[in-house]
Amino acid sequence: MTGDTPQRKVRVRRTLILSAFGIALVLLMWQGARLAREQALTELHHVAGNALQLSRANLVGYLTRHDYLPHLLATRESVRRFLSQREDERDPRALNQLLDRSRAYADVSDIYLLDHDGTTIAASNWQRTDSFMGQNYAFRGYYRQAINGRSGRFHALGTQSGARGYYFSAPVRASGHTSDMPPDGVMVVKVGLEEIEREWQSLDATLLVADINGIIFMSSDPALRLTALQPLSESARKGLLSTRRYTDEPLPESGLEVIETLPGGARHVRLGDQDYLNLSQPLARFNWSLNILQPMTPIARAQWLGALGAGGSWMLIALGSAIGWQRHRLRRERERFAERERNTLAHARDELERHVAARTRELVDSNHHLSQEIEERKRAEESLRQTRDELVQAARLAVLGQLAASINHELNQPLGAIRAYADNARTLLARHRIEDADTNLAQISELVERMAAISAQLRQFSRKGSETLTDVSAQACFDYALRLFRARLEESSITVVSHMDESTCWVRADPVRLEQVLVNLIGNAQQAMNDSVERQLILVVEKHAERVILSVADSGPGLSEEALEHLFEPFYTTRPAGSGLGLGLSISQRIISDLGGHLEARNRPEGGALFVIQLPAAHPSSLPSENPADA
């Protein structure tokens, strides 16, 4: 019994030491986790607050930048004059187009005009199936505010489109009515909310806007939109139904649960199985509140790190004590450890040298393969350039084929005339009328020169262009292209309208390639006007700073949305099958790009297509009298 007492004391002492160590470890880890949570909460509150403040400024700026628009449109004389007309005299087409252009320019969802009874009499979406035309919106708050002479603001779900929007409205008074008279109508601008919500989705937090009734109207999380933060009272529900602000169906609850209230006005909330830090800021101008839900995952991670840091520190202290207690044992092991370390380092150094040598060989081989690939790429690029040049030349020859009928007509006329003059000259010579015969021979000479000029034009157009850029007269290039198309334009009864100034329309370009582009554009314009009553080809050259603008416009039907989107893609064409490969505009755009310019297409407001070429301006020291295309 007495022999076991020292051993029992050692076990008891060891148990007490381990127990004290464990209790101290638990207390330190708890304290470390608590301090880490408080610090992480402060940092997260700061991050969420900054994001909320920035999002609030962006939202207010996004909405209020359109506040001016209904007032501006309400003062337009065309709008006031339209509103002053009797209902049976109104033709809303021109006003519909004005509202549609204003909508596109201001980048808003819809613009529409209500009469005194709240019925839509003009709308930017008149051509859509869900048009507002004829719909009555007298129940909307923005109508009641504006018809009483005030600026209106309202947010709601669209009854026709089903899309959420924010509405701005302004009173409109008919022509002749002064500002102290009651309004005769209401101008309404609807702003879509999807753009600002898409910007919110780039944040690592959830943003939501709730109205005065606690209904989430906007959110970066689609699942939270049109849900209620808390159950609605009966009076609030009836008020929403009277204005038809949302759907007629009961709105579901968001499921947002408040766990605790934190310092600084923050709240700890839970949505599903995720905890969030919730901050809120009022938007008094809109009767909204902007909320941010910042995930609290970093707080839990900080708690674990704090607990582990405190526990690790305590373990390090305990370990230091243990190390101090065992220093005398480590002293004996030091030499053997140093020897093992030297051996390990030597082995590691040898392994490193072997790895470096192997990696160097791999890099040399990789560099060799890379050099081969670069050479192959250069050869491929040279082959591609040659192919592209051949394709441009093929397109030029294809245009010559399309002009064959016109050229044949141009040559047949002087040939017939030559034959007639020759027969007359022979008859005159037989009658000894030498002077008259000489006159006929002079006419034959002029006709031959004309045929030679036509042949020279064809030879000029078919030759390949040069990579060297020179000072070129844009007017001369247009004149050359028009000479090629003269017969076809006259046959199609197309009037050419030209606005050019020879002194300011010089560009840096290759004349052959520029002429090919102009021939392609003029040919397209001529074909586009085949079914048009008014056939007019407008050619304009004007200078802006260091750029010269060349425009080719027609009075044809214009370009469809699909054509504008795919117009410059290879093999895209709007012509019937067999009438073209769809390469002309693609090649033309590449030619203009190679010349340092830009080619674009759009529709003219008055109808027809417009092609615009921008090229660097040239400043020749003297203006040559001859046509550069004939040089």
DAFEN-V298966 format. One record per residue. RES is the residue in one small letter. PHI is phi as a letter, one per 20 degrees, with the letter a starting at -180 (* if undefined). OMEGA is omega in radians with two decimals (none if undefined). BURIAL is # if it has 9 or more other ideal C-beta (glycine too) atoms within 8 Angstrom, else .. Layout:
res:phi:omega:burial
RES:PHI:OMEGA:BURIAL
RES:PHI:OMEGA:BURIAL
//
This chain:
res:phi:omega:burial
m:*:-3.13:.
t:f:3.14:.
g:f:-3.11:.
d:e:-3.04:.
t:f:3.13:.
p:f:-3.14:.
q:f:3.11:.
r:f:3.14:.
k:f:3.12:.
v:f:-3.14:.
r:f:3.13:.
v:f:3.13:.
r:f:3.12:.
r:f:3.12:.
t:f:3.12:.
l:f:3.14:.
i:f:-3.14:.
l:f:3.11:.
s:f:3.11:.
a:f:3.10:.
f:f:-3.14:#
g:f:-3.14:.
i:f:3.11:.
a:f:3.12:#
l:f:-3.14:#
v:f:-3.13:.
l:f:3.13:.
l:f:3.12:#
m:f:3.11:#
w:f:3.14:#
q:f:3.11:#
g:f:3.11:#
a:f:-3.13:#
r:f:3.13:#
l:f:3.12:#
a:f:3.12:#
r:f:3.14:#
e:f:3.14:.
q:f:3.14:#
a:f:3.10:#
l:f:3.12:#
t:f:3.14:.
e:f:-3.14:#
l:f:3.09:#
h:f:3.13:#
h:f:-3.14:.
v:f:-3.13:#
a:f:3.13:#
g:f:3.11:#
n:f:3.13:.
a:f:3.13:#
l:f:-3.13:#
q:f:3.14:#
l:f:3.13:.
s:f:3.11:#
r:f:3.13:#
a:f:3.14:.
n:f:-3.12:#
l:f:-3.13:#
v:f:3.13:#
g:f:-3.13:.
y:f:-3.09:#
l:f:-3.02:#
t:f:3.14:.
r:f:3.10:.
h:d:-3.07:#
d:f:-3.07:#
y:f:-2.88:.
l:f:-3.13:#
p:f:3.12:#
h:f:3.13:#
l:f:-3.13:.
l:f:-3.11:#
a:f:-3.12:#
t:e:3.12:.
r:f:-3.07:#
e:f:3.13:.
s:f:3.11:#
v:f:-3.12:#
r:f:3.13:#
r:f:3.10:#
f:f:-3.10:#
l:f:-3.13:#
s:e:-3.14:#
q:f:3.05:.
r:f:-3.05:.
e:f:-3.11:.
d:f:3.13:.
e:e:-3.02:.
r:f:3.00:#
d:c:-2.97:.
p:e:-3.00:#
r:f:-3.13:.
a:f:3.13:.
l:f:3.08:#
n:g:-3.13:#
q:f:3.09:.
l:f:3.14:#
l:f:3.14:#
d:f:3.09:#
r:f:3.11:.
s:f:3.11:#
r:f:-3.13:#
a:f:-3.12:.
y:f:-3.10:.
a:e:3.13:#
d:l:3.06:.
v:d:-3.06:#
s:f:-3.09:.
d:b:3.01:#
i:c:-3.14:#
y:b:-3.07:#
l:d:3.10:#
l:d:3.06:#
d:e:-3.05:#
h:f:-3.13:.
d:e:3.13:.
g:n:3.14:#
t:e:-3.12:#
t:f:-3.14:#
i:d:3.04:#
a:b:-3.07:#
a:b:3.11:#
s:f:-3.11:#
n:d:-3.07:#
w:f:-3.04:#
q:e:-3.11:.
r:e:3.12:.
t:f:3.11:.
d:e:-3.10:.
s:f:3.10:#
f:e:-3.06:#
m:g:3.11:#
g:n:-3.14:.
q:e:-3.14:#
n:d:-3.11:.
y:c:3.13:#
a:f:-3.13:#
f:f:-3.09:#
r:f:3.13:#
g:f:-3.10:#
y:f:3.09:#
y:f:-3.08:#
r:f:3.12:#
q:f:-3.06:#
a:f:-3.11:#
i:f:3.05:#
n:e:3.03:.
g:n:-3.13:.
r:d:3.02:.
s:f:-3.07:#
g:d:3.04:#
r:c:-3.07:#
f:a:3.02:#
h:c:-3.07:#
a:a:3.04:#
l:e:-3.10:#
g:f:-3.14:#
t:f:3.14:.
q:e:-3.06:.
s:e:-3.05:.
g:m:-3.12:.
a:e:3.10:#
r:f:3.13:#
g:a:3.04:#
y:d:-2.99:#
y:d:2.97:#
f:d:-3.14:#
s:c:3.14:#
a:b:3.11:#
p:f:3.12:#
v:c:3.10:#
r:d:-3.08:#
a:f:3.12:#
s:g:-3.14:.
g:n:3.13:.
h:e:-3.10:#
t:e:-3.06:.
s:f:3.12:.
d:e:3.11:.
m:e:-3.13:.
p:f:3.12:.
p:f:3.09:#
d:d:3.14:#
g:a:-3.08:#
v:c:3.03:#
m:e:-3.03:#
v:c:3.05:#
v:c:3.11:#
k:d:3.14:#
v:d:3.09:#
g:f:-3.06:#
l:d:-3.05:#
e:f:-3.09:.
e:f:-3.11:.
i:f:3.10:#
e:f:3.09:#
r:f:3.08:.
e:f:3.12:.
w:f:-3.06:#
q:f:3.09:.
s:f:3.13:.
l:e:3.08:#
d:e:3.10:.
a:c:3.11:#
t:d:3.09:#
l:d:3.10:#
l:b:3.10:#
v:d:3.12:#
a:d:3.12:#
d:e:-3.05:#
i:f:3.11:.
n:e:3.13:#
g:n:3.11:#
i:e:-3.13:#
i:f:-3.08:#
f:e:3.13:#
m:c:3.10:#
s:a:3.03:#
s:f:3.06:#
d:d:-3.10:.
p:g:-3.09:.
a:f:-3.10:.
l:e:-3.08:#
r:f:3.14:#
l:l:2.97:#
t:c:-3.07:#
a:d:3.09:#
l:f:3.10:#
q:b:-3.13:.
p:g:-3.11:.
l:e:3.03:#
s:f:-3.11:.
e:f:-3.14:.
s:f:3.11:.
a:f:-3.13:#
r:f:3.11:#
k:f:3.11:.
g:f:3.12:#
l:f:3.13:#
l:f:-3.11:.
s:f:3.12:.
t:e:-3.11:#
r:l:-3.10:#
r:f:3.13:#
y:c:3.13:#
t:f:3.10:.
d:f:3.14:.
e:f:3.09:.
p:f:-3.13:.
l:e:3.13:#
p:f:3.10:.
e:e:-3.07:#
s:f:-3.09:#
g:n:-3.14:.
l:f:-3.06:.
e:d:3.12:.
v:e:-3.14:#
i:e:3.12:.
e:b:3.06:.
t:e:-3.05:.
l:d:3.10:#
p:f:3.09:.
g:m:3.10:.
g:n:3.14:.
a:e:3.10:#
r:c:3.01:#
h:e:-3.09:#
v:c:-3.14:#
r:c:3.08:#
l:c:-3.03:#
g:m:3.11:.
d:d:-3.10:.
q:d:3.09:.
d:e:-3.10:#
y:c:2.92:#
l:e:-3.04:#
n:d:3.00:#
l:d:-3.09:#
s:c:3.04:#
q:c:3.13:#
p:f:3.00:.
l:d:-2.98:#
a:f:-3.09:.
r:f:-3.09:.
f:d:-3.03:.
n:l:3.12:.
w:c:2.92:#
s:c:3.13:#
l:d:-3.08:#
n:d:3.03:#
i:c:3.07:#
l:d:-3.10:#
q:e:-3.12:#
p:g:-3.11:#
m:e:3.10:#
t:g:3.11:.
p:f:-3.13:#
i:f:3.11:#
a:f:3.11:#
r:f:3.12:.
a:f:3.10:#
q:f:3.12:#
w:f:3.13:#
l:f:3.10:#
g:f:3.12:#
a:f:3.14:#
l:f:3.11:#
g:f:3.12:#
a:f:3.12:#
g:f:3.12:#
g:f:3.11:.
s:f:3.11:#
w:f:3.12:#
m:f:3.11:#
l:f:3.10:.
i:f:3.14:.
a:f:3.13:#
l:f:3.09:.
g:f:3.09:.
s:f:-3.14:.
a:f:3.13:.
i:f:3.11:#
g:f:3.14:.
w:f:-3.08:.
q:d:-3.12:.
r:f:-3.10:.
h:f:3.08:.
r:f:3.13:.
l:f:-3.14:#
r:f:-3.13:.
r:f:-3.11:.
e:e:-2.99:.
r:g:-3.07:.
e:f:3.13:.
r:f:3.10:.
f:f:3.13:.
a:f:3.12:.
e:f:3.11:.
r:f:3.14:.
e:f:3.12:.
r:f:3.13:.
n:f:-3.14:.
t:f:3.14:.
l:f:3.12:.
a:f:3.11:.
h:f:3.13:.
a:f:3.13:.
r:f:3.11:.
d:f:3.13:.
e:f:-3.14:.
l:f:3.13:.
e:f:3.12:.
r:f:3.13:.
h:f:3.14:.
v:f:3.14:.
a:f:3.14:.
a:f:-3.13:.
r:f:3.09:.
t:f:3.09:.
r:f:3.12:.
e:f:3.14:.
l:f:3.11:.
v:f:3.12:.
d:f:-3.13:.
s:f:3.12:.
n:f:3.12:.
h:f:3.13:.
h:f:3.14:.
l:f:3.10:.
s:f:3.10:.
q:f:-3.14:.
e:f:3.11:.
i:f:3.12:.
e:f:3.11:.
e:f:3.13:.
r:f:3.11:.
k:f:3.11:.
r:f:3.13:.
a:f:3.13:.
e:f:3.12:.
e:f:3.10:.
s:f:3.12:.
l:f:3.13:.
r:f:3.12:.
q:f:3.12:.
t:f:-3.14:.
r:f:3.12:#
d:f:3.12:#
e:f:3.12:.
l:f:3.09:#
v:f:3.12:#
q:f:3.11:#
a:f:3.10:.
a:f:3.13:#
r:f:3.13:#
l:f:3.08:#
a:f:3.08:#
v:f:3.09:#
l:f:3.09:#
g:f:3.11:.
q:f:-3.13:.
l:e:-3.01:#
a:g:-3.10:.
a:f:-3.14:.
s:f:-3.13:#
i:f:3.11:#
n:g:3.10:.
h:f:-3.13:#
e:f:-3.10:#
l:e:-3.08:#
n:f:-3.13:.
q:f:3.12:.
p:f:3.11:#
l:f:3.11:#
g:f:3.14:.
a:f:3.12:#
i:g:-3.14:#
r:f:-3.12:.
a:f:3.12:.
y:f:-3.14:#
a:f:3.13:#
d:f:3.13:.
n:f:-3.13:#
a:f:3.13:#
r:f:3.12:.
t:f:-3.14:.
l:f:3.10:#
l:f:3.13:#
a:f:3.13:.
r:e:3.11:.
h:m:3.07:.
r:e:-2.98:.
i:f:-3.08:.
e:f:3.11:.
d:f:3.11:.
a:f:3.11:#
d:f:3.09:.
t:f:3.12:.
n:f:3.14:#
l:f:3.09:#
a:f:3.09:.
q:f:3.11:#
i:f:3.13:#
s:f:3.12:.
e:f:3.13:.
l:f:3.10:#
v:f:3.10:#
e:f:3.10:.
r:f:3.11:#
m:f:3.10:#
a:f:3.12:.
a:f:3.10:.
i:f:3.12:#
s:f:3.13:.
a:f:3.10:#
q:f:3.14:#
l:f:3.13:#
r:f:3.12:.
q:f:-3.08:#
f:f:-3.05:#
s:e:-3.10:.
r:f:3.14:.
k:f:3.12:.
g:f:-3.12:#
s:d:3.07:.
e:f:-3.11:.
t:e:3.13:.
l:e:-3.14:.
t:c:3.05:#
d:f:-3.02:.
v:c:3.05:#
s:e:3.11:#
a:f:3.13:#
q:f:3.12:#
a:f:3.11:#
c:f:3.08:#
f:f:-3.13:#
d:f:3.13:#
y:f:-3.14:#
a:f:-3.14:#
l:f:3.10:#
r:f:3.10:.
l:f:-3.04:#
f:d:-3.01:#
r:g:-3.09:#
a:f:-3.11:#
r:f:3.12:#
l:f:3.11:#
e:f:3.13:.
e:f:-3.14:.
s:e:3.14:#
s:l:-3.13:.
i:e:3.10:#
t:e:3.13:.
v:e:3.09:.
v:d:-3.03:.
s:c:3.07:.
h:c:-3.09:.
m:b:3.07:#
d:c:-3.05:.
e:g:-3.05:.
s:f:-3.06:.
t:c:-3.04:#
c:d:3.07:#
w:e:-3.09:#
v:c:3.00:#
r:e:-3.05:#
a:a:2.96:#
d:e:-3.02:#
p:f:-3.09:#
v:f:-3.13:#
r:f:3.11:#
l:f:3.11:#
e:f:3.12:#
q:f:3.13:#
v:f:-3.12:#
l:f:3.09:#
v:f:3.13:#
n:f:-3.11:#
l:f:3.14:#
i:f:3.09:#
g:f:3.10:#
n:f:-3.14:#
a:f:-3.13:#
q:f:3.13:#
q:f:-3.12:.
a:f:-3.08:#
m:e:-3.10:#
n:f:-3.08:.
d:d:-3.09:.
s:e:3.08:#
v:f:3.07:.
e:e:-3.08:.
r:c:-3.07:#
q:c:3.09:#
l:d:-3.08:#
i:d:3.14:#
l:d:-3.07:#
v:c:3.00:#
v:c:3.13:#
e:b:-3.06:#
k:d:3.06:#
h:c:-3.14:.
a:l:-3.09:.
e:d:3.11:.
r:c:3.05:#
v:d:-3.08:#
i:d:3.07:#
l:d:-3.07:#
s:d:3.03:#
v:c:-3.09:#
a:c:3.10:#
d:c:3.11:#
s:d:3.13:#
g:f:-3.07:#
p:f:-3.12:.
g:n:-3.06:#
l:d:3.08:#
s:f:3.10:.
e:f:3.13:.
e:f:-3.14:.
a:f:3.12:#
l:f:-3.10:#
e:f:-3.03:.
h:d:-2.94:.
l:g:-3.04:#
f:e:3.08:#
e:e:3.12:.
p:g:3.06:.
f:m:3.02:.
y:e:3.14:#
t:b:3.07:.
t:d:-3.13:.
r:e:3.09:.
p:f:-3.14:.
a:g:-3.14:.
g:n:-3.11:.
s:e:-3.14:.
g:r:-3.13:.
l:e:-3.10:.
g:m:-3.13:#
l:d:-3.02:#
g:g:-3.09:#
l:f:3.10:#
s:f:3.12:#
i:f:3.14:#
s:f:3.14:#
q:f:3.14:#
r:f:3.12:#
i:f:-3.13:#
i:f:3.10:#
s:f:3.11:#
d:f:3.11:.
l:e:3.13:#
g:n:-3.10:.
g:d:-3.08:#
h:b:3.11:.
l:c:3.11:#
e:c:-3.12:.
a:c:3.05:#
r:b:3.11:#
n:e:3.08:#
r:f:3.11:#
p:g:-3.12:.
e:e:3.10:.
g:o:-3.13:#
g:n:-3.13:#
a:e:3.13:#
l:c:3.07:#
f:d:-3.04:#
v:c:3.10:#
i:d:3.03:#
q:d:-3.14:#
l:c:3.08:#
p:f:3.14:#
a:f:3.07:#
a:d:-3.13:#
h:c:-3.13:.
p:f:-3.13:.
s:f:3.08:.
s:b:-3.09:.
l:e:3.13:.
p:f:-3.10:.
s:e:-3.06:.
e:e:3.12:.
n:f:3.13:#
p:f:-3.12:#
a:f:-3.13:#
d:e:-3.05:.
a:f:none:.
//
